[in-house]
Amino acid sequence: MSMIALIGGTGLGQIEGLRISDQKLIETPYGDPSSVLSFGELNGQKVVFIARHGDPHKIPPHLINYRANMGALKQVGVNRIIAVNAVGGIHKALGPAELSIPDQIIDYTYGRDHTIFDGTTYESTTTDSLDHIDFTHPYDEELRLALIAAAESESIVVLKTGTYGATQGPRLESSAEVQRLKADGCDLIGMTGMPEAALAKEMGMKYASISLSVNWAAGISDTIITMDDIGLAIDQGMGKVLSIINAYVASAI
Ligand code: HPA
């Protein structure tokens, strides 16, 4: 069995158009996932949806049980994951409501349960208890290109590459921190990209992100960041995210 998973982030607690046929709370060796898994059909394809921050939205980025979320998806037969991430934009093309399909990651998070290879063998994993995965290309290139093609088919502009800086949160950054991230090569900043991407690789699932800029990163514009402005950018941009997902799912085999 193979299935497409959608991970909804801030601003995407459910998928419009997803005809839900079943909801299950999956138990994993790592604990409980953020939400039930919603199984359904989108454009004729079987998909499963999970709300990363819980439903209702209440789990902050640093307290999400990423291992349980990814373990639950693995357990139900997911092989491809489209993650939706709200981010702050550093790259000039990533103003509010603009999109990136990132191709690289720098991980600045800490203290998160970030690996299944922690020296303990879990019954439900088919892998050894210790491994060092290759992470040269953190996102699946085939899936990334398919998402870019889906965007193009809908005439939606996306930045086709981008380095995602994963920060700890939940606070936003200082402008000096953003300058450091920029100097490091980050184009966008978010709090949920890691360890999710690495866990997908450890568990053998293809993973790519549609990252929606919901604000200019701190200090990139003259104004401070407000939740109202973030809400506005989500309203303006999330429709494009859903269109890409719909187009991808319709063409996926
Ligand atoms: N920084 C980090 N994470 C974010 C931001 C940001 O500016 N906006 C949305 N998620």
Boltz pocket constraint, residues with backbone or C-beta under 6 A from the ligand:
constraints:
  - pocket:
      binder: B
      contacts: [[A, 86], [A, 87], [A, 88], [A, 89], [A, 167], [A, 171], [A, 172], [A, 173], [A, 189], [A, 190], [A, 191], [A, 214], [A, 215], [A, 216], [A, 217], [A, 218]]
      max_distance: 6.0
